[in-house]
Amino acid sequence: MVDELVLPDYGGACIANIVPALLGAPEDTPGWMPAAVAEAHQVVLFVVDGLGWEQLQARLPLVPTLAAMAGGPITTVAPSTTSTALTSMTTGLPPGEHGVVGYRIAVNGEVLNVLRWSTGAGDAHQTIPPSKLQPTAPFLGERPPVVTRAEYRRSGFTGAHLDPARFWGYRTTATMVTEIGRLLRSSEPFVYAYYDGLDKVAHEYGLGEYYDAELSWIDHTVERILAAMRPGGVLVVTADHGQVEVGGNVVPLAPEVLDLCTMQSGEGRFRWLHARPGHAALLYDAVAHHHAEAKLAVGHIAGKLH
C-alpha cells in the first residue's frame, strides 16, 4: 500500500546535487548544505551505502560522532537503488538523463545487471561498453581521487559512474581511512570515498543487531576520518539511499500482467515492465486493475512503459 509518495527534489536537496554543490563556487553553496562547506579548503565526501535518514535517527545513541555533525535529510532519486543513485551522485544528473535507470536495465533487447555488468549471455563489457551506456563525465569533468574497494577497479559499473576519476582501492576500513589521510596530506582539495558494508549487512541480516553493530563500527570509522582531516577541511557524510524491512509484504505480479510482458527489468522496489509490441495500453490497464494499491506509482511511470 502506498501511503505517501515521496518524490525526489531534483531542483534542491537531493543526492544528485551534492557533488555540484561541493565542486562549484563557494558563493553558490545551497542553503541545505552545512555552512562550513562554503569555507572549506579540503572536502571529503564519504558515501555510506544504504544509510537512510530515518534509520540513522532511530539509532542516534549508537552513533555519537555522526549525531554531533551538522546537516539534515535530503532526498534520493527514483528508483532508489545503488546503481542509479551513485550514478546520479557522481554525474549530478537525474536518472532520466544519465540513463542508469535501475539495478537491471533493458539494453538492446537484453537485461543488463549493472553492478555485475553482465547479461544472460555473460560478461557485457564488450557488447555494452560502460562509457557508451553512460557517457557523462563524473565530478563535473574533474578527476578527483576516488577511494573505494580495490575489487571494483575493473567493474563495468565503475567505468560507467566513476571513470576517468583517479582510483585508489582499499581492502579494509583501516586501509580506507589510511588512504584518505594520505590523500589529504598530499593536498587533494576533494576526495570521494565509498563504503558498502552497511548495505550488504542490511540485505543479508535485516535492520536488527547485525545492522546496529555495523553502524556502530561505521561511526568509529567516521571518527577516524575526522581525526585525519587537516585544518580548514570538512567531512561530508551522506548515503545513496535508505532501506526498509518489508517482511512478508511482497506482492507477486498477476498472471494477467505477466502475459502482456516480454520481460522485466529493475528490481523488487521499482519494477520496469516491458510490454509486448502494441500492448502498452493493455499492460497499463492490467497493472492498474490487478494492483490497484500501487496505482500512484503506476501513474507516474505510465509514460515509460515500453
C-alpha positions in Angstrom: 0.0 0.0 0.0 1.4 3.4 -1.0 0.6 5.7 2.0 2.7 8.7 0.8 4.5 9.2 -2.4 7.9 10.9 -1.7 9.3 12.5 -4.9 13.0 13.4 -5.4 13.8 17.1 -5.0 15.9 17.2 -8.2 16.0 21.0 -8.1 17.0 21.2 -4.4 18.2 19.0 -1.5 18.9 15.8 -3.4 21.8 13.5 -3.7 22.2 14.4 -7.3 23.1 17.9 -6.3 25.8 17.1 -3.7 28.8 16.9 -6.0 27.9 20.1 -7.9 27.5 21.9 -4.6 30.9 20.7 -3.3 32.8 21.3 -6.6 31.1 24.5 -7.5 31.9 28.1 -6.5 31.7 28.7 -2.7 29.2 31.5 -3.2 26.8 29.1 -4.9 26.7 26.6 -2.0 23.0 25.9 -1.4 21.3 26.6 1.8 20.6 23.0 2.6 24.3 22.2 2.6 26.0 22.8 6.0 27.5 26.3 6.1 31.1 25.1 6.8 31.3 23.6 3.3 31.5 27.0 1.7 34.6 27.9 3.7 36.4 24.6 3.4 39.8 24.3 1.9 39.5 20.5 1.6 36.4 18.3 1.4 36.0 14.5 1.8 32.7 13.2 0.6 32.1 9.9 2.4 29.2 7.9 1.0 27.8 5.2 3.2 25.6 2.9 1.1 22.2 2.3 2.5 22.2 4.6 5.5 18.8 6.4 5.3 18.0 9.4 7.5 15.2 7.6 9.4 17.4 4.6 10.1 20.0 7.0 11.5 17.6 9.0 13.6 16.3 5.8 15.2 19.9 4.8 16.3 21.5 8.1 17.4 22.8 6.6 20.7 24.9 4.2 18.6 26.5 6.9 16.5 27.8 9.8 18.8 30.2 11.0 16.1 27.6 11.2 13.3 24.9 12.5 15.7 27.2 15.5 16.5 27.6 16.5 12.9 25.5 19.3 11.2 23.1 18.5 8.5 19.6 17.2 7.7 17.6 14.9 5.5 17.7 15.1 1.7 16.0 13.0 -1.0 17.5 10.3 -3.1 16.5 9.6 -6.7 13.9 7.3 -8.3 14.5 4.4 -8.4 16.3 4.5 -5.1 18.8 1.7 -5.9 22.6 1.8 -5.6 23.5 1.8 -9.3 21.1 4.6 -10.1 21.7 6.7 -7.0 25.5 6.5 -7.2 25.5 7.5 -10.9 23.3 10.5 -10.1 25.6 11.4 -7.2 28.8 11.4 -9.3 27.3 12.9 -12.5 25.0 15.4 -10.9 22.2 14.2 -13.1 18.7 12.7 -12.5 18.4 9.1 -13.7 16.4 10.0 -16.8 19.4 12.0 -18.1 22.3 9.6 -17.3 20.3 6.5 -18.3 21.2 4.1 -15.5 17.5 3.7 -14.5 17.8 0.6 -12.3 19.7 -2.3 -10.9 18.8 -4.2 -14.1 18.1 -2.2 -17.2 17.0 -3.2 -20.7 19.7 -2.7 -23.3 19.5 -3.9 -26.9 16.8 -6.5 -26.0 18.7 -7.9 -23.1 18.6 -7.1 -19.4 21.9 -5.8 -18.1 22.8 -6.3 -14.4 24.5 -3.0 -13.8 26.5 -3.9 -10.7 27.8 -7.2 -12.3 27.9 -5.7 -15.8 26.5 -8.9 -17.2 23.5 -10.2 -19.2 22.1 -13.7 -19.6 24.9 -14.2 -22.2 27.6 -13.4 -19.6 30.1 -10.6 -19.3 28.9 -7.5 -21.2 32.0 -5.2 -21.2 32.5 -5.7 -24.9 28.9 -5.7 -26.1 27.8 -2.9 -23.8 30.8 -0.6 -23.2 30.2 1.3 -19.9 31.3 4.7 -21.5 28.8 4.2 -24.3 25.9 3.5 -21.9 26.7 6.4 -19.6 28.9 8.9 -21.4 28.6 11.9 -19.0 31.9 12.6 -17.2 31.6 12.4 -13.4 32.6 15.1 -10.9 31.8 17.9 -13.4 34.7 16.8 -15.6 37.3 16.9 -12.9 39.4 13.9 -11.9 39.4 13.7 -8.1 40.8 10.7 -6.2 38.2 8.0 -5.6 38.7 5.7 -2.6 36.6 2.5 -2.9 37.0 -1.2 -2.7 40.0 -2.5 -4.7 38.0 -5.3 -6.4 35.7 -2.7 -8.0 38.5 -1.3 -10.2 37.7 -3.3 -13.3 34.0 -3.4 -12.9 31.7 -2.1 -15.7 29.8 -0.1 -13.2 33.0 1.7 -12.1 33.5 2.6 -15.7 30.0 3.9 -16.0 29.9 6.2 -13.0 33.5 6.9 -11.8 35.9 6.8 -14.8 38.1 8.8 -15.5 38.5 9.7 -11.8 41.7 8.5 -10.2 41.1 5.2 -8.5 42.6 4.3 -5.1 41.5 0.8 -3.9 41.3 -0.4 -0.4 40.9 -3.8 1.2 39.7 -3.0 4.7 38.2 0.0 6.5 41.5 0.7 8.2 43.3 1.0 4.8 40.4 3.1 3.5 41.0 5.6 6.3 44.7 5.5 5.8 44.3 6.1 2.0 42.0 9.1 2.8 44.5 10.6 5.2 47.4 10.1 2.7 45.4 12.0 0.0 44.6 14.8 2.4 48.2 15.2 3.3 49.1 15.4 -0.4 46.8 18.5 -0.5 44.0 17.0 -2.6 41.1 19.5 -2.5 38.4 16.9 -2.9 38.3 13.2 -2.0 35.4 10.9 -2.8 35.2 7.7 -0.6 32.6 5.0 -0.8 31.7 2.2 1.7 29.2 -0.5 1.0 29.4 -2.6 4.2 26.2 -1.4 5.8 24.1 -2.1 2.7 25.5 -5.6 2.5 24.7 -6.3 6.1 21.2 -4.9 5.8 20.4 -7.1 2.8 21.7 -10.2 4.4 20.6 -9.7 8.1 17.9 -7.0 8.0 17.9 -4.0 10.3 18.5 -5.8 13.6 21.5 -6.4 15.8 24.0 -7.1 13.0 23.0 -3.8 11.3 23.4 -1.9 14.6 26.8 -3.4 15.1 27.9 -2.4 11.6 26.6 1.1 12.0 28.5 1.5 15.3 31.7 0.5 13.5 31.0 3.0 10.8 30.7 5.7 13.4 34.2 4.8 14.7 35.4 5.0 11.1 33.9 8.4 10.7 35.7 9.4 13.9 39.0 8.2 12.4 38.4 10.1 9.2 37.7 13.3 11.2 41.0 12.8 13.0 42.8 12.6 9.6 41.2 15.9 8.4 43.5 18.9 8.2 42.7 22.4 9.5 40.1 24.0 7.2 38.9 20.7 5.9 35.3 19.4 6.0 33.9 15.9 6.1 30.6 15.4 4.3 28.8 12.1 5.1 25.8 11.0 3.0 24.0 7.9 1.8 22.9 7.0 -1.6 19.5 5.7 -0.4 17.8 4.3 2.7 16.2 1.0 3.5 13.0 -0.5 4.9 12.2 -4.0 6.1 9.2 -5.3 4.1 8.9 -8.6 5.8 6.3 -10.7 4.1 4.8 -7.7 2.3 5.8 -9.0 -1.2 3.3 -8.7 -4.0 3.6 -11.1 -6.9 2.6 -9.8 -10.3 -0.7 -11.1 -11.5 -0.6 -13.7 -14.4 -2.7 -11.4 -16.5 0.0 -8.8 -16.2 2.9 -11.1 -16.9 1.1 -12.4 -20.0 1.4 -8.9 -21.5 5.2 -8.6 -20.8 8.2 -9.5 -22.9 10.5 -9.1 -20.0 11.1 -7.3 -16.7 13.9 -5.1 -15.5 14.6 -3.0 -12.4 14.1 -4.9 -9.1 11.5 -5.6 -6.4 11.4 -2.0 -5.1 10.9 -0.5 -8.6 9.9 -2.8 -11.4 10.0 -2.0 -15.1 7.5 -3.9 -17.2 8.3 -4.2 -20.9 5.1 -4.6 -22.9 4.6 -6.9 -25.9 4.5 -4.9 -29.1 1.3 -2.9 -29.3 0.2 -3.9 -25.8 1.5 -1.0 -23.7 -2.0 0.4 -23.0 -3.3 -3.0 -22.2 -0.4 -3.6 -19.8 -1.1 -0.3 -18.1 -4.8 -1.2 -17.6 -3.9 -4.7 -16.3 -1.5 -3.3 -13.7 -4.0 -0.7 -12.6 -6.7 -3.3 -12.3 -4.8 -6.1 -10.6 -2.5 -3.9 -8.5 -4.7 -1.0 -7.5 -2.7 -0.5 -4.3 0.2 0.6 -6.5 -1.8 2.9 -8.7 0.1 6.1 -7.7 3.4 4.5 -8.8 1.8 3.2 -12.0 0.5 6.6 -12.8 4.0 8.2 -12.5 5.7 5.6 -14.7 3.0 5.1 -17.3 4.8 7.2 -19.9 7.9 5.0 -19.5 6.2 1.6 -20.2 7.5 0.1 -23.4 
